Amino acid sequence: MNNDQEIVQVKLDQPKNYQAATASKAFQMKLGENKTVLVYNRINNYILDALLKAVFRNDH
């Protein structure tokens, strides 16, 4: 007999007055005199990747 382990997802019921965690500022970076980038902790990875590429692109 095999003892294969299984991964089981468990979801708990949330109370009706439960609110999802709100996004909060993860970091802020000043790019110029009038330019600031704010990144929040719930940003999607592909959006963060595109943002970082746009900010730190090589303009040689």
N, CA, C and O atoms as a MOPAC input file, in Angstrom:
PM7 MOZYME 1SCF
protein

 N      0.83800 1    -1.17800 1     0.00000 1
 C      0.00000 1     0.00000 1     0.00000 1
 C      0.88500 1     1.24500 1     0.00000 1
 O      1.80800 1     1.35100 1     0.80800 1
 N      0.61000 1     2.17700 1    -0.89400 1
 C      1.38500 1     3.42500 1    -0.99900 1
 C      0.86400 1     4.46600 1    -0.03000 1
 O     -0.34200 1     4.58600 1     0.18500 1
 N      1.77700 1     5.20900 1     0.54600 1
 C      1.40300 1     6.32100 1     1.42400 1
 C      1.61300 1     7.63900 1     0.68200 1
 O      2.44500 1     8.45500 1     1.08000 1
 N      0.86600 1     7.84200 1    -0.38600 1
 C      0.97200 1     9.06800 1    -1.16500 1
 C      0.29400 1    10.20700 1    -0.41100 1
 O     -0.84000 1    10.08300 1     0.05100 1
 N      1.01500 1    11.31400 1    -0.29900 1
 C      0.43600 1    12.48000 1     0.35400 1
 C     -0.34500 1    13.28600 1    -0.66700 1
 O      0.03100 1    13.35700 1    -1.83700 1
 N     -1.40600 1    13.87700 1    -0.22800 1
 C     -2.22300 1    14.71700 1    -1.08700 1
 C     -2.26700 1    16.11800 1    -0.51700 1
 O     -2.23400 1    16.30600 1     0.69900 1
 N     -2.34200 1    17.09300 1    -1.39200 1
 C     -2.52200 1    18.47700 1    -0.96900 1
 C     -3.99700 1    18.78800 1    -1.09600 1
 O     -4.59500 1    18.61500 1    -2.15800 1
 N     -4.56500 1    19.24100 1    -0.02000 1
 C     -5.99900 1    19.52400 1     0.01300 1
 C     -6.19100 1    20.99100 1     0.36500 1
 O     -5.65000 1    21.47100 1     1.36100 1
 N     -6.95800 1    21.69900 1    -0.44800 1
 C     -7.24600 1    23.09900 1    -0.17200 1
 C     -8.38300 1    23.17800 1     0.83800 1
 O     -9.40200 1    22.50100 1     0.70000 1
 N     -8.19300 1    24.00900 1     1.84800 1
 C     -9.20700 1    24.19200 1     2.88300 1
 C     -9.62100 1    25.64800 1     2.88800 1
 O     -8.77600 1    26.53700 1     2.99700 1
 N    -10.91300 1    25.89800 1     2.77000 1
 C    -11.43100 1    27.25700 1     2.83300 1
 C    -12.35100 1    27.36200 1     4.04400 1
 O    -13.22900 1    26.52800 1     4.26200 1
 N    -12.12200 1    28.40400 1     4.81700 1
 C    -12.95400 1    28.64600 1     5.97800 1
 C    -13.99200 1    29.70200 1     5.63900 1
 O    -13.71600 1    30.63200 1     4.88200 1
 N    -15.16000 1    29.56000 1     6.18800 1
 C    -16.19300 1    30.56400 1     5.97100 1
 C    -15.77400 1    31.87300 1     6.61100 1
 O    -15.25300 1    31.89700 1     7.72600 1
 N    -16.00900 1    32.96000 1     5.89300 1
 C    -15.70400 1    34.28300 1     6.41600 1
 C    -16.97900 1    34.88900 1     6.98600 1
 O    -18.05800 1    34.69200 1     6.42800 1
 N    -16.87100 1    35.61000 1     8.06800 1
 C    -18.06100 1    36.28100 1     8.59400 1
 C    -18.60700 1    37.27200 1     7.56700 1
 O    -17.85600 1    37.77100 1     6.73000 1
 N    -19.88900 1    37.55500 1     7.62500 1
 C    -20.50900 1    38.43200 1     6.64200 1
 C    -19.95100 1    39.84600 1     6.68900 1
 O    -19.97900 1    40.55100 1     5.68000 1
 N    -19.45400 1    40.26600 1     7.82300 1
 C    -18.90500 1    41.61400 1     7.92900 1
 C    -17.40100 1    41.64100 1     7.65400 1
 O    -16.74800 1    42.65600 1     7.89700 1
 N    -16.84900 1    40.54300 1     7.15200 1
 C    -15.42400 1    40.45400 1     6.83800 1
 C    -15.10400 1    41.27600 1     5.60100 1
 O    -15.82600 1    41.21000 1     4.60600 1
 N    -14.02700 1    42.04900 1     5.65700 1
 C    -13.56300 1    42.81700 1     4.50100 1
 C    -12.18000 1    42.31900 1     4.11900 1
 O    -11.34400 1    42.05300 1     4.98200 1
 N    -11.95000 1    42.19600 1     2.83200 1
 C    -10.64100 1    41.75900 1     2.35300 1
 C     -9.58700 1    42.78000 1     2.77400 1
 O     -9.88600 1    43.96100 1     2.94700 1
 N     -8.37100 1    42.31600 1     2.93300 1
 C     -7.28400 1    43.20200 1     3.32900 1
 C     -7.11800 1    44.31000 1     2.29500 1
 O     -7.09200 1    44.05200 1     1.09100 1
 N     -7.00800 1    45.51800 1     2.76900 1
 C     -6.85100 1    46.64000 1     1.85900 1
 C     -5.38200 1    46.78100 1     1.46800 1
 O     -4.47400 1    46.40100 1     2.20800 1
 N     -5.19200 1    47.32700 1     0.30900 1
 C     -3.82500 1    47.54700 1    -0.16200 1
 C     -3.21200 1    48.70400 1     0.60800 1
 O     -3.87800 1    49.69700 1     0.90200 1
 N     -1.94500 1    48.56200 1     0.92400 1
 C     -1.22000 1    49.64500 1     1.57800 1
 C      0.07500 1    49.88400 1     0.81000 1
 O      0.55800 1    49.01600 1     0.08300 1
 N      0.61300 1    51.06000 1     0.98800 1
 C      1.79700 1    51.45700 1     0.23300 1
 C      2.99000 1    50.59600 1     0.62900 1
 O      3.33400 1    50.51100 1     1.80800 1
 N      3.62300 1    49.95200 1    -0.36200 1
 C      4.79300 1    49.12600 1    -0.11000 1
 C      6.06700 1    49.95900 1    -0.19500 1
 O      6.93800 1    49.85300 1     0.66800 1
 N      6.17900 1    50.78600 1    -1.22900 1
 C      7.30900 1    51.70700 1    -1.30600 1
 C      6.98600 1    52.86400 1    -2.22100 1
 O      6.07900 1    52.79200 1    -3.05000 1
 N      7.74000 1    53.92900 1    -2.05800 1
 C      7.58700 1    55.14000 1    -2.84400 1
 C      8.95900 1    55.54800 1    -3.34200 1
 O      9.93400 1    55.52600 1    -2.59000 1
 N      9.03600 1    55.92500 1    -4.62500 1
 C     10.31700 1    56.29900 1    -5.21200 1
 C     10.13200 1    57.60000 1    -5.98300 1
 O      9.24600 1    57.70400 1    -6.83200 1
 N     10.95500 1    58.57500 1    -5.69400 1
 C     10.91900 1    59.84300 1    -6.40100 1
 C     11.81100 1    59.73300 1    -7.63200 1
 O     12.99100 1    59.40300 1    -7.52200 1
 N     11.23900 1    60.01400 1    -8.81300 1
 C     11.97200 1    59.87400 1   -10.06800 1
 C     12.50100 1    61.20600 1   -10.57500 1
 O     13.47500 1    61.24000 1   -11.32600 1
 N     11.89200 1    62.26300 1   -10.18900 1
 C     12.30400 1    63.58400 1   -10.63800 1
 C     11.64600 1    64.62200 1    -9.75700 1
 O     11.06500 1    64.30400 1    -8.72000 1
 N     11.74700 1    65.87300 1   -10.18800 1
 C     11.19700 1    66.94700 1    -9.37400 1
 C      9.69100 1    66.81100 1    -9.18100 1
 O      9.17500 1    67.08200 1    -8.09700 1
 N      8.99100 1    66.39300 1   -10.22500 1
 C      7.53200 1    66.28300 1   -10.14700 1
 C      7.02400 1    64.87200 1   -10.41600 1
 O      5.84900 1    64.69000 1   -10.73500 1
 N      7.89100 1    63.87700 1   -10.29300 1
 C      7.49400 1    62.50300 1   -10.59900 1
 C      7.78200 1    61.59700 1    -9.41300 1
 O      8.89400 1    61.56600 1    -8.88600 1
 N      6.76000 1    60.86500 1    -9.00600 1
 C      6.88700 1    59.90600 1    -7.91300 1
 C      6.15400 1    58.63600 1    -8.29200 1
 O      5.06400 1    58.69000 1    -8.86100 1
 N      6.74100 1    57.49800 1    -7.98100 1
 C      6.10100 1    56.20300 1    -8.22000 1
 C      5.72100 1    55.61800 1    -6.86600 1
 O      6.54900 1    55.53100 1    -5.95800 1
 N      4.46800 1    55.22200 1    -6.74400 1
 C      3.98500 1    54.54100 1    -5.54900 1
 C      3.63600 1    53.11200 1    -5.92800 1
 O      2.94700 1    52.88600 1    -6.92300 1
 N      4.09900 1    52.15400 1    -5.15500 1
 C      3.78000 1    50.74400 1    -5.39000 1
 C      3.09000 1    50.21500 1    -4.14000 1
 O      3.57200 1    50.39300 1    -3.02100 1
 N      1.96600 1    49.57000 1    -4.35000 1
 C      1.18700 1    49.02900 1    -3.24600 1
 C      1.43000 1    47.53400 1    -3.10000 1
 O      1.82000 1    46.86600 1    -4.05800 1
 N      1.20200 1    47.01600 1    -1.91100 1
 C      1.56100 1    45.63000 1    -1.60100 1
 C      0.73700 1    44.59100 1    -2.34900 1
 O      1.12100 1    43.42200 1    -2.34300 1
 N     -0.35200 1    44.93800 1    -2.98000 1
 C     -1.18000 1    43.96000 1    -3.66800 1
 C     -1.04700 1    44.05300 1    -5.18600 1
 O     -1.94000 1    43.60900 1    -5.90900 1
 N      0.05100 1    44.62000 1    -5.68000 1
 C      0.26400 1    44.78800 1    -7.11700 1
 C      0.49900 1    43.41900 1    -7.76600 1
 O      1.13500 1    42.54600 1    -7.17500 1
 N     -0.01100 1    43.24400 1    -8.96500 1
 C      0.22800 1    42.01400 1    -9.71300 1
 C      1.66300 1    41.99100 1   -10.21000 1
 O      2.23500 1    43.03400 1   -10.52500 1
 N      2.23900 1    40.80900 1   -10.27800 1
 C      3.64800 1    40.66900 1   -10.67300 1
 C      3.92900 1    41.22000 1   -12.06000 1
 O      4.95400 1    41.86800 1   -12.26800 1
 N      3.03800 1    40.97400 1   -13.01100 1
 C      3.29700 1    41.43000 1   -14.37300 1
 C      3.22500 1    42.94600 1   -14.46900 1
 O      3.92100 1    43.54100 1   -15.29200 1
 N      2.40300 1    43.58200 1   -13.65000 1
 C      2.33200 1    45.03900 1   -13.63500 1
 C      3.59400 1    45.61900 1   -13.01100 1
 O      4.14400 1    46.59600 1   -13.51800 1
 N      4.05500 1    45.02700 1   -11.91900 1
 C      5.29200 1    45.47500 1   -11.28600 1
 C      6.47100 1    45.30400 1   -12.22900 1
 O      7.33500 1    46.17900 1   -12.29900 1
 N      6.52100 1    44.20400 1   -12.94900 1
 C      7.59500 1    43.95500 1   -13.91000 1
 C      7.60700 1    45.03300 1   -14.99500 1
 O      8.66600 1    45.56800 1   -15.32200 1
 N      6.44700 1    45.35300 1   -15.55100 1
 C      6.35600 1    46.37500 1   -16.59200 1
 C      6.73300 1    47.74700 1   -16.04400 1
 O      7.39700 1    48.52600 1   -16.72800 1
 N      6.32100 1    48.04400 1   -14.83500 1
 C      6.66200 1    49.32200 1   -14.20900 1
 C      8.16700 1    49.46100 1   -14.02100 1
 O      8.74500 1    50.49400 1   -14.35900 1
 N      8.79700 1    48.43000 1   -13.48500 1
 C     10.24000 1    48.48000 1   -13.24500 1
 C     11.02600 1    48.58000 1   -14.54900 1
 O     12.03900 1    49.27700 1   -14.61000 1
 N     10.56900 1    47.89000 1   -15.59000 1
 C     11.23700 1    47.98800 1   -16.88900 1
 C     11.10500 1    49.39600 1   -17.45900 1
 O     12.04600 1    49.91000 1   -18.06400 1
 N      9.95400 1    50.01800 1   -17.27300 1
 C      9.74500 1    51.37000 1   -17.78600 1
 C     10.58500 1    52.39100 1   -17.01800 1
 O     11.11500 1    53.32800 1   -17.61600 1
 N     10.70800 1    52.22200 1   -15.72200 1
 C     11.44900 1    53.16900 1   -14.89100 1
 C     12.94900 1    53.01400 1   -15.07800 1
 O     13.67500 1    54.00700 1   -15.14600 1
 N     13.42100 1    51.76700 1   -15.16000 1
 C     14.84900 1    51.50100 1   -15.22400 1
 C     15.33800 1    51.06300 1   -16.59700 1
 O     16.32300 1    50.33100 1   -16.69400 1
 N     14.67500 1    51.49300 1   -17.64900 1
 C     15.09500 1    51.10400 1   -18.99800 1
 C     16.44400 1    51.72400 1   -19.31700 1
 O     16.81100 1    52.76800 1   -18.77800 1
 N     17.16600 1    51.06800 1   -20.19300 1
 C     18.49500 1    51.51100 1   -20.60700 1
 C     18.35600 1    52.40900 1   -21.83400 1
 O     18.00500 1    51.92100 1   -22.90800 1
 N     18.61800 1    53.69400 1   -21.70300 1
 C     18.47600 1    54.63400 1   -22.82000 1
 C     19.81900 1    55.01100 1   -23.42000 1
 O     20.00700 1    56.16900 1   -23.79200 1
 N     20.75100 1    54.09000 1   -23.52700 1
 C     22.08700 1    54.42000 1   -24.05000 1
 C     22.00200 1    54.67000 1   -25.51300 1
 O     23.01500 1    54.96400 1   -26.14900 1

